[in-house]
Amino acid sequence: MLKPRLIPVLLLQNGHLVRSELFNIHQIIGNPVHEAERFNHWGVDELIYLDISRSDEYDLRRDDQKVRHLNTITRIQEAVSRTCFIPLTWGGRIRTLDDMASAFAHGADKVAVNSQALRTPELIAQASIRFGKQAIVVSIDVLRHGDGRWEVFIDCGRTPTGRDPVDWAIEAERLGAGEILLQSINRDGTGDGYDLDLIRAVAGAVRIPLIACSGVGRYEDYADGLRSGAAAVAAANIWHFKEMADRGGKRALVRAGFNVRI
Amino acid sequence: MTAADAAFSRSLGINPMKYCSRCVVPGMSAVPLTFDDKGVCSGCRVSDTKATIDWDKRGRLLRELVDEYRTSSNYDIVIPVSGGKDSYYQTHVATKELGLKALLVTYHGNNYLPEGEYNLQRMREVFDADHIIVRPSVEALKKMNRLGFRIQGDMNWHAHCGIFSAPIQVALRYKVPLIMWGEHGFLDLGGMYSLNDFVEFTAKHRLEHLLRGYDWYDFTDEGLEKLGRPEAKEGLTAKDLLWAKYPSDEEIDSIGVRGIYLGNFVNWDGNSNAELVAAKYDWKASEVPFERTYRLASNLDDMHENGIHDYLKFVKFGYGRATDHSCKDIRSGRMTRDEGIAMVRKYDHVKPRRDLERWLTYVDMSEEEFDRVCDTFRDPRVWRIEDGYWVKDNVWGEPSQYGKAHVA
């Protein structure tokens, strides 16, 4: 059987890992490798690493620390893959098959594609043929409008697309996506729990695994994501808040009756 | 890069000499922070949220949390203390307000100011608490002073390591699962997290931020060899640095040790803490003014903390403790930005003569060597050399010259 997976998401912005709130407020958590290294000691099943930089500048801003000179994306990718020995999904700023090939060459096991998948959907079909669908994650960022309507946004939540997340997920599956990573812009960084209606709607419409993300504020929230149909539960900020967030999360899942890898 | 992206990058603070429009913190700060589209830093924004928090509710949350840790036969809580105003305040809350039996733990780096030592020794008199003071060998400390300075540009690296290792060792040894720190320094100054995150102490935060990525093993002869710095060897072995070792995940998990920050549960303000503990416990601020900052109530546990340790921050990043203290005092409404800038102008650049001479004697180093090592830590994002002198931009506008360059 497939056990449900627990997955940390690291957000990289111009050289630093950041805490994110509503896709809008970003606070610097630290350098790109320490946390990835920490996950090796912990019982996490995979790692998703998303580059949300809006420019090509990567700067740690100080040179008196042991980790330094990580000032290009490939240097960061190499440093992460040198320190991280768990399955790694790399996403963000991936626009071409070459970008994907580069991510795989620098240690990624899967790539996550978001904006470019909507701009040129054939990229997913081509990537799925070239790298295999098991290596292609389509990442979907959803805003819930005041009237309750969902809309897919791209460019780190800045550009509306007019697309409905359920329709887009079905199309992504048809194009050859191997997994869906589903994020809620409204829940990001709030700690209010997952948008369970959204997870149910999208998970119910596709056969490929859905990774739920956005909103986890307590370890107990993970179980709600699984009960709503997610195959894996992910979170970003909460991994930075407390010691041994892996054990905290896994133990909460065990208490809720899920069979997870401890 | 588009103009919009460039503007966005600058807003992140990647432009090193950008300053917060509200306080006086520079983009190129030791504590990493971001700026929003109004040019306000994350430290100010997080500080703003203090006014929106229901602190009575937070107080109830704290009480509920500690209730789970009350015991009949052991210490209820470990409190890491330096003897400073915040230590007194933490211990006041834990023992007098929450009624906990506390075990106080101090890392003593051998450089206390007399007032700091007086305050420290009195803690077990004014509070019903037991107190363990961990004092490493002075010979090892002198070596660690030199190594910290040469390898990381911080003679007080040993102190950060001891302060954030010894209390956890003691908590494990006495099987006390709950540790209560004061404020989360990086959250308080730089807005690293939201106050709604209820961040706790982690090994990762210790290693990456508090210790700048280095750990005790980097300073043994073997470690220095691996770092490619064999010339700096001081003959230290693992047995000299037992006080610096951080326990394993398994050890910590076996007792369930967690470190909470009181700053998430009370409306934290260092000045108010100082006033309260001076009134209640006759806690003493420094009687002698510092050379590099105007506050008299901070950092009495190490005479170099506000002296040459802090001068190194100016050498690296172009600002110092007067900037930090001004930021805090501007945010809490005790100072205007203009008054803060005046403090920055007066103090940030000062080479602390009295303090420097004491340290050079303590570790047996010449001033010429000191200056030379300092200049290897000048950050190129901040400093430039013009006509043989170090020059940088300032919060008040025009650049200034700050001393002769000792590098080619």
Contacts between the chains, C-beta under 8 A, distances in Angstrom:
chain1	res1	chain2	res2	distance
A	13	B	12	7.2
A	14	B	9	6.5
A	14	B	12	5.6
A	14	B	14	6.3
A	16	B	32	6.3
A	18	B	34	7.7
A	19	B	192	7.6
A	19	B	193	6.3
A	19	B	194	7.5
A	19	B	197	7.7
A	21	B	194	7.1
A	25	B	36	7.6
A	25	B	45	7.8
A	26	B	34	5.8
A	27	B	33	7.7
A	27	B	34	6.2
A	27	B	42	5.1
A	27	B	46	7.9
A	27	B	191	5.9
A	27	B	192	5.7
A	27	B	193	6.5
A	27	B	194	7.6
A	28	B	32	3.9
A	28	B	33	6.5
A	28	B	34	6.1
A	28	B	42	7.7
A	28	B	190	7.5
A	28	B	192	6.5
A	29	B	192	6.8
A	30	B	32	7.7
A	30	B	204	7.7
A	30	B	208	5.1
A	30	B	209	6.5
A	31	B	208	6.5
A	31	B	213	7.7
A	34	B	204	5.8
A	34	B	207	6.8
A	34	B	208	4.3
A	34	B	213	7.3
A	35	B	204	6.3
A	38	B	203	7.7
A	38	B	204	5.0
A	41	B	249	6.0
A	42	B	249	7.8
A	54	B	5	5.3
A	54	B	8	5.1
A	54	B	9	7.6
A	55	B	1	5.0
A	55	B	5	4.2
A	55	B	6	7.0
A	55	B	8	6.6
A	55	B	9	4.9
A	56	B	1	6.6
A	57	B	1	7.7
A	57	B	9	5.3
A	57	B	14	5.7
A	59	B	14	5.7
A	59	B	381	8.0
A	61	B	13	7.7
A	61	B	14	7.5
A	61	B	16	7.4
A	61	B	28	6.2
A	61	B	32	6.4
A	61	B	381	7.0
A	62	B	28	7.9
A	62	B	30	6.9
A	62	B	316	7.3
A	62	B	317	7.4
A	62	B	379	6.7
A	63	B	379	6.3
A	64	B	152	6.0
A	64	B	153	5.0
A	64	B	154	7.7
A	64	B	212	6.5
A	64	B	316	5.8
A	64	B	377	5.8
A	64	B	379	7.9
A	65	B	152	7.9
A	65	B	208	8.0
A	65	B	212	4.4
A	65	B	213	4.5
A	65	B	214	7.9
A	66	B	212	6.6
A	66	B	213	3.1
A	66	B	214	5.1
A	66	B	218	7.3
A	67	B	208	7.9
A	67	B	213	5.1
A	189	B	194	7.8
A	191	B	196	6.6
A	191	B	197	7.7
A	237	B	197	6.9
A	240	B	193	7.5
A	240	B	197	8.0
A	240	B	199	7.7
A	241	B	193	7.3
A	241	B	197	5.0
A	241	B	198	6.8
A	241	B	199	5.1
A	241	B	200	6.7
A	242	B	199	7.5
A	242	B	200	4.7
A	242	B	202	7.0
A	242	B	258	7.4
A	243	B	200	6.2
A	243	B	201	6.9
A	243	B	202	4.7
A	243	B	203	6.7
A	243	B	252	6.9
A	243	B	258	6.3
A	243	B	259	7.7
A	244	B	249	6.2
A	244	B	252	7.5
A	244	B	253	6.2
A	247	B	253	6.5
